[in-house]
């Protein structure tokens, strides 16, 4: 896991996986032992951490995100790997096809390539005069370049420009939002990323400070003050990862287990933030929302 143990607990990811295992009759400490490794946002540590799990001769390795999954992939071609979140398993190099992955990796796609395009639509709905949308990316996250391209395609389709902004430290975030303002950004989309999740209150606060409607792919940003969150239900992905683990432990080969697409999506709207920005959320959008924060 790229982030910290505390972040994985705070965001409910490990509890969701353990819940999924419990629902299938597995009790930690009785039926299985879970060895966890956390890079604490130091991506360069992931390779060594993945190597430790391989040295332990784990029966299955569960990963989250492209970078962590690639680290595990580079360390073993025989131990089954279950990916909980990856934008496009084929493009990201984890599967020959969704239906027949073909190697030692299976799991779930986050559907992020399609989801991220919806964020342009959401922002334009509340501020139709938007001309330039900033996109906050972490240069250390390999998934962000293709996702940025997806945003650019959606923006160009509606006649908007995209302003990429990179950040990988709290200081970068301060400078990045100032850069957005100087360069005429009218809104901001924030990519999914462990560092961004850790800094969610800083990021949501900076968006509000700079008067930028904001849209996020991580549910944690809704309570932090983000205007919109639209994403697949990632906790559901972590629960469902247990199903893959169960099948593999019972003899299934990961290369024959199809990658799955998300089955649940969530839209959360922070009306308190909308009011602070002087924005009116259309009623039809409020009715679509799973949750509205007032």
C-alpha positions in Angstrom: 0.0 0.0 0.0 1.5 3.3 -1.0 0.0 5.3 1.9 0.3 4.8 5.6 -1.3 2.2 7.9 -3.3 5.0 9.6 -4.6 6.3 6.2 -5.7 2.8 5.2 -7.5 2.5 8.5 -9.0 6.0 8.4 -10.3 5.5 4.9 -11.7 2.1 5.8 -9.8 0.0 3.2 -8.3 -2.6 5.5 -11.5 -3.0 7.6 -13.5 -3.4 4.3 -11.2 -6.2 3.2 -11.4 -7.9 6.5 -15.2 -7.6 6.5 -15.2 -9.3 3.1 -13.1 -12.1 4.4 -15.3 -12.5 7.5 -18.4 -12.7 5.3 -16.8 -15.7 3.6 -16.1 -17.4 6.9 -12.4 -16.4 7.3 -11.3 -15.2 10.7 -7.9 -13.4 10.9 -5.5 -15.3 13.2 -7.5 -18.5 12.9 -7.9 -19.1 9.2 -5.3 -16.7 7.8 -2.5 -14.4 8.8 -2.4 -10.9 7.1 1.1 -9.4 6.6 0.8 -5.7 5.7 3.4 -3.4 4.2 3.0 0.4 4.0 5.3 2.7 2.0 4.2 5.8 4.0 4.1 7.7 0.7 7.7 6.8 -0.2 7.2 5.2 -3.6 10.8 4.2 -3.8 10.2 1.8 -0.8 7.5 -0.2 -2.6 9.9 -2.5 -4.4 11.6 -3.6 -1.2 8.3 -4.0 0.6 6.9 -6.1 -2.2 10.1 -8.2 -2.1 9.5 -8.8 1.6 6.1 -10.3 0.9 7.5 -12.5 -1.8 10.2 -13.7 0.6 7.5 -14.6 3.1 6.1 -16.9 0.4 2.6 -15.3 0.7 -0.2 -17.3 -0.8 -1.8 -14.2 -2.2 -0.7 -10.5 -2.4 -3.4 -7.9 -2.3 -2.5 -4.5 -3.7 -4.1 -1.0 -4.2 -3.3 1.3 -7.1 -1.1 1.1 -10.1 2.3 1.9 -8.5 2.0 -0.6 -5.7 0.6 -3.2 -8.1 3.5 -2.7 -10.5 6.0 -3.1 -7.6 4.4 -6.5 -6.7 4.3 -7.5 -10.4 8.0 -6.9 -10.8 8.8 -9.1 -7.8 6.8 -12.2 -8.7 5.3 -13.9 -11.7 4.0 -16.9 -9.7 2.4 -15.6 -6.5 -1.2 -14.6 -7.2 -1.8 -10.8 -7.0 -5.3 -9.4 -6.4 -5.5 -5.7 -7.4 -8.2 -3.7 -5.6 -8.0 -0.4 -7.6 -6.5 0.2 -11.0 -7.9 2.5 -13.7 -7.5 0.2 -16.7 -6.0 -3.3 -16.1 -5.1 -3.9 -19.8 -3.5 -0.5 -20.4 -1.8 -0.6 -17.0 -0.1 -3.8 -18.0 -1.8 -6.2 -15.6 -3.9 -8.2 -18.0 -4.0 -9.4 -21.6 -7.8 -8.8 -21.5 -10.4 -8.2 -18.8 -12.0 -11.5 -19.5 -8.8 -13.5 -19.5 -6.0 -11.7 -17.6 -3.6 -14.6 -18.5 -0.9 -14.0 -15.8 -0.7 -14.1 -12.1 -2.8 -10.9 -11.6 -6.5 -10.3 -11.4 -8.9 -8.1 -9.4 -10.9 -5.0 -10.0 -10.8 -1.9 -12.2 -11.7 1.4 -10.7 -13.2 2.5 -14.0 -11.4 5.8 -13.4 -10.8 6.6 -17.1 -14.5 6.9 -17.7 -15.3 8.3 -14.3 -12.8 11.2 -14.5 -14.5 12.5 -17.7 -17.8 12.9 -15.7 -16.0 15.4 -13.5 -15.8 17.9 -16.4 -19.5 17.6 -16.8 -20.2 18.1 -13.1 -18.2 21.3 -13.0 -19.6 22.8 -16.1 -23.1 22.1 -14.8 -22.6 24.4 -11.8 -20.4 27.0 -13.6 -21.3 26.9 -17.3 -18.9 29.8 -18.0 -15.9 27.7 -17.1 -13.2 28.1 -19.8 -10.1 26.5 -18.1 -10.0 23.5 -15.8 -7.0 22.8 -13.6 -6.1 19.2 -13.0 -4.0 18.4 -10.0 -1.7 15.4 -10.6 1.2 13.7 -8.7 4.2 13.2 -11.0 5.1 10.1 -9.0 1.8 8.4 -9.8 2.0 6.4 -13.0 -1.8 6.3 -13.4 -2.1 10.1 -13.7 -0.8 10.7 -17.2 -3.4 8.5 -19.0 -6.1 9.9 -16.8 -5.1 13.4 -17.6 -5.5 12.6 -21.2 -9.1 11.4 -20.5 -9.8 14.8 -18.9 -8.4 16.6 -21.9 -10.5 14.6 -24.3 -13.7 15.4 -22.3 -12.7 19.1 -21.9 -11.9 19.6 -25.6 -15.3 18.0 -26.5 -17.0 20.8 -24.6 -14.7 23.5 -25.8 -12.7 23.9 -22.5 -9.0 24.0 -21.8 -7.1 21.9 -19.3 -4.3 23.3 -17.1 -2.2 20.4 -15.6 -0.6 21.2 -12.2 1.8 18.9 -10.5 2.3 18.5 -6.7 4.0 15.9 -4.5 4.5 17.9 -1.3 2.4 20.3 0.9 4.5 23.2 -0.4 3.9 22.1 -4.0 0.2 22.3 -3.2 0.4 25.9 -2.0 2.4 26.9 -5.1 0.2 24.8 -7.4 -3.1 26.5 -6.4 -1.5 29.9 -6.7 -0.3 28.9 -10.2 -3.9 27.9 -11.0 -5.2 31.3 -10.0 -2.5 33.2 -11.9 -3.2 31.2 -15.1 -7.0 31.7 -15.1 -8.3 28.4 -13.9 -12.0 28.4 -13.2 -12.2 25.0 -11.5 -10.1 22.1 -10.4 -10.2 18.3 -10.7 -8.0 16.4 -8.2 -6.8 12.9 -9.3 -7.0 9.9 -6.9 -3.7 9.5 -5.0 -2.6 8.5 -1.6 -0.7 11.7 -1.0 -3.6 13.8 -2.0 -5.9 11.8 0.3 -3.5 12.4 3.2 -3.6 16.1 2.4 -7.3 16.3 1.7 -8.1 19.1 4.1 -5.3 21.2 2.8 -6.4 20.6 -0.8 -10.1 21.3 -0.2 -9.2 24.4 1.8 -6.9 25.7 -0.9 -9.7 25.2 -3.5 -12.1 27.2 -1.4 -9.5 29.9 -0.6 -8.8 30.3 -4.4 -12.6 30.3 -5.1 -12.3 27.2 -7.3 -15.2 24.7 -7.6 -13.5 21.3 -6.9 -14.2 17.7 -8.0 -12.6 14.6 -6.5 -12.4 10.9 -7.1 -11.8 10.0 -3.4 -14.8 9.8 -1.1 -12.8 11.2 1.8 -12.8 14.7 0.2 -16.5 15.1 0.7 -16.3 15.7 4.4 -13.0 17.6 4.0 -14.9 20.3 2.0 -14.6 19.2 -1.6 -17.6 20.4 -3.7 -18.1 17.2 -5.7 -17.0 13.6 -5.2 -17.8 11.1 -8.0 -16.2 7.7 -8.0 -16.6 4.0 -7.9 -17.3 2.7 -4.4 -13.7 1.8 -3.5 -14.6 0.2 -0.2 -16.8 -2.1 -2.1 -13.8 -3.0 -4.2 -11.8 -3.9 -1.1 -14.7 -6.0 0.2 -15.0 -7.8 -3.1 -11.2 -8.4 -3.2 -11.9 -11.1 -0.6 -13.9 -13.0 -3.1 -10.9 -13.3 -5.4 -8.7 -14.3 -2.5 -11.2 -17.0 -1.5 -11.3 -18.4 -5.1 -7.5 -18.4 -5.3 -7.1 -20.1 -2.0 -9.5 -22.8 -3.2 -7.4 -23.5 -6.3 -8.5 -21.0 -9.0 -5.8 -19.5 -11.2 -5.7 -15.7 -11.3 -5.1 -15.7 -15.0 -8.5 -17.3 -15.5 -10.4 -15.0 -13.1 -11.8 -12.1 -15.1 -11.1 -8.6 -14.0 -14.3 -6.9 -12.8 -15.6 -3.4 -13.3 -17.2 -1.4 -10.4 -20.8 -2.2 -9.6 -21.4 0.8 -7.4 -20.8 4.5 -8.0 -21.3 7.4 -5.6 -21.9 11.1 -6.1 -21.6 13.3 -3.0 -22.2 17.0 -3.1 -21.1 19.5 -0.4 -23.8 22.2 -0.5 -22.0 24.0 2.2 -19.0 24.5 -0.1 -21.3 25.4 -3.0 -22.9 28.2 -0.8 -19.5 29.5 0.2 -18.6 29.7 -3.6 -21.9 31.3 -4.4 -23.0 28.4 -6.6 -26.4 26.9 -6.9 -26.6 23.1 -7.4 -29.3 22.2 -9.9 -32.1 20.1 -8.4 -31.6 17.2 -10.8 -28.0 16.9 -9.6 -29.1 16.9 -6.0 -31.6 14.1 -6.7 -28.8 12.0 -8.3 -26.5 12.4 -5.3 -26.1 9.6 -2.8 -25.4 12.1 -0.1 -25.7 15.9 0.2 -23.7 17.7 2.9 -25.3 20.8 4.3 
